């Protein structure tokens, strides 16, 4: 299972580099169901992996001039406060409740990915134009996303990117800026967990190193792949994963009928593979997919 887990870590890093978030939603399921890590430990580990992988991907985007630092720091300030509080509260919740909450976050992320439409910025507005920032609203949004991140270990990119677009950032800039926000709130969330969780640093380092390598690859591919098409296909994959997590948390009286099937990760891999196989071709062929012109893809 270790080889499978490392391969999945590479995929998470690539998705973070490509989408500016979203790929991190798979980190906790990877650690729990493939690598066998206890859920609360997995949440804390995911904050390390997602935070440092996002930071490495942000470096690539910053060199390309796609990060808006003032916006990232304001949103990140709220996110850090919320994530720290979420990390402290998580110690009082049962692991099963945290996994169900995480599954709910995954369902919301999948719906957001599948429903979201890419709207290119107006051609007469430069990407580096200063944005008038509604600071109180951005701080409140950051705190709300941060609480979720601290509780369940997800980076929250599927919520951060639309919020940054709403304050006036073009989508590619919002994706890059969200990586800075994710890294800041993951650091604060980890501090909230450290008092009551012991991390297996060897395994954490192996997963982290692989994910960072993937994030550099994803950052280099960011301008060559249609993010809208990729997001829709990945949304189907996340939806299948969330359904599997809900099934795993069913009451024993219901679950025992399916125990032989759910005892291994292979049904999960088969389910999400089938969903991805169906959703990805549909996304590529649908309006706004690979048939777009190069200028539209960059939008």
N, C-alpha and C positions, 0 to 999 in steps of 0.2 A: 504493500500500500504506500510505502514511502515514495517510490518512484512515481506513482500516480499522483500523490499529493504535490510533489515538486513540479510535475508537469502542469498541474492546475494552478500552482503559484505563478508560473510563468505567464499563463493566460490572464490571470488577474492583473499582473503588472502591465501587460500589453493593453488591456482594456482601460486601465487608469490613464496610461499615456495617450490613448486615442480619444477617450471620451471626457477626460477631466473629471472622472467620478463614475460611479456605476459598477465598475469591476469589483470594487471593494465589498459590495453586497454579498459576494460569494466567499469571502474569507472565513467567516464563522462556520458556515456549512462545511467548507473544506476541512477545517480543523476538527470539527465535532464528528462528522460522519465518515470521513476518509482517514484522518490521522488519529481518531479516537481520543481527542482531548476533552477534558471535562468542560461543560459549557461556560462557566464563569471564567475559567482560565483562558478558554478560547476567545472570549470577548476581549479580555485584557491583551492577549497576544495579537489579536486583530488590530487593536489600536496602535501597537508598535509597527506592525507590518504595513498597515494602510497609511499611517502618518509619515513614516520614513520613505515609503515608495512614492507617495504623493509629493513629498518634498523634492525627491530626485527628479520626478517628472516635471515639477514646477521649474526647476533649473533649466531644463531644455526649452520650455516655453518662454521663460524670462529672457534667455539669450536671443530668442526670436522677437522680443519686444511685445509679447502678447499678455503680460501680467500688468494689472493696474494695482499698484501697491497700496495706495491710500484706501481704495475700496476694500481690498483684501484685509487690511489691518483693522478697519472699522467693523466689518462683518466678523472677522476672526476674534475680535475682542468679546463680542457677545457670545460667539460660539465657544470660546474657552471657558467663560463663566458657566454656561449651560452644561458643557461636557463634564466639567469638574463636579458639578452638583449631581449629574446623572451617574457618574462613576461612584460617588459616595452612596447614592440611593440604591444602586444595584446590589450591594451586599445584603440588603434586607429582603430581596425578592428571591423566591425559589428558582432554580435553574429552568424548570419547565415553563414557568411564567415568562422568563426572559426569552426563551426560545419561541414561545407563541407570539410575544411582542415583536421579536425579530422577524418571524414569518409574516406578521401584519405589515411591517415596514417593507418587506420584500414584495408583498402584493401591491402596496401603494407605489413602489418603485417601478414594478412591471407595468402597471396601468399608466403611469406617467411616461414611461419610455414608449409604449405602444400608441398613446394618444398624441404625443407631442409632435407638433409640426414645426419644421425649420423655416424661419422667416429671415431672409438675408437682410442686413442693414441697408438703409438707403445709400445709393452710390455716391451721393453728394456729401455724406457725413464721414469724415476720416475716422478710422478705428481708434486713433490715439487722442481724439477730441476729449477735453475734460468733461466729466459727468457731474452734474449737480446732485450731490448725495443727500438723501433724506436720512440723516444720521440716526435719529431715534427709531425709525422704522427698521433700518438695517440692523441696528443693535438688537432689537426685539426678535427679528427673524433669525439672526445668528444664534441668539440664546435658545430659541425653540428647537432649531436644528441640532444645536450642541447637546441639549438634554437627551435627545434620541441617540446621538452618537455615543455619549458616555454610557448610556444604559445598555445598548445592544452591540456596540462596536462597529456600526456602519459609518462610513465617512459622510453620508448625507449629500453626496454630489448631485443626486437626482432632484433634491430640493434646492440646493444652493445655486445651481446654474440658472434655473428659471427665475429665482429671486434676483440674481444679478442682471439678467436680461431685462427685468421689469424696471430696474433703476437706470437703464439706458446703455448697457454694455452690449456690443455685438456678440453673437453666440460664440465664435471662436475665442474672443477675449474673455468672456464669462467662463468658458470651460477652463482656460489656463489659470485665471484668477481663483477659481474654486479650489484648485489644487493647493494653493497657499492656505486658504481657509481650512481645508480638510486637515492639513498637516498641523496647524495651530491647535485646532480643537481636539485632535487625537492626542496631542501631547498633554493637554489639560485633562482629558478623560483618563489617560493612563495614570496620572498623578492621583486621581480620585480612586482608582482601583488598587494602587500599590500597597496600601495598608492591609488588605485582606486577601490578596492573591499572590501566590508564588509562581513565577513564570519559568517554564523549561527553556532556558536561554539557548541551549544547543539547537533544539528544534525551531525555536523562533528565528534564530540567525539563519538557518538553512532556508526556511520559507522566505524570509526577508530578502536575502541575497538574490534568490531566484526571481522574486517579484520586482526588485529594482532593475535587474537586467531586462526583464520584460517591459518595464516602463520606459526605458531608453529606446527600445525597439518601437514601442507604441508612439513615443514622441516623434521619432523620425518618420513614421508612417502617417502622422496626423494630417498632413496636407494632401495626402494621396488617396484617402479613403473617404467615402461619403458617410459622415457621422450619422445622418438621419437613418440611412438604411441599416447600418450596423446596430444602431440603438434599437430599432424595431425587432431585429432578429434576436438580439440579446435580451430584450424584454420578454420574449416568449420563453427563453431559457430560464430567466429568473422566475417567471410565473410557475414553471414546472417544479423548480427547486422549492418554492414557497409551499406548493401543494404537498410535496413530500414531507416537509417539516411539520405541517399541520397534521398529516397522517401519523407521524411518529409520536405526536403528543396526544393522540386520542386516548380515551380511558382504556384501561386494560381489558375490560369486558368486550369492547369493540375491537381492539387491536389484536387480541389473541387469535382471532380468526385468520389474520393475515401475518402472524408472527414469522412463519417460515420464509415469507417473501420479504418482510421488512428487516430481517436480521442482518442483512448484508447491504453494502452500498450499491450493489449492482443494479437493483431496480431503480434507484434514484438516478444513476448514470444513464440507464436506458430511457427513463422518462424524459429527463431534460434533453437528452440527445434527440429523441423523437420530436419534442416540441421545437427545439432549435432547427432541426432538419426541415420542419414544415414552415416555421415562421421566417427563416432567413430567405429562402427563395421568394416567398410572398413579398417580403419587404423589398427585395432587390427589384422585383418586377412592378411594384406598385408605384404610384405617382410620387415623384421626388426621389426615386432610387438611383441606380447606377446610370440611368439614361440621362441624367442631368449633364449640362455642359460644365466645363471646368470652372467657369466663373461662378456658377450656382453652387458647386460643391464647396468652393472656398467661402461662400456666404454662410 
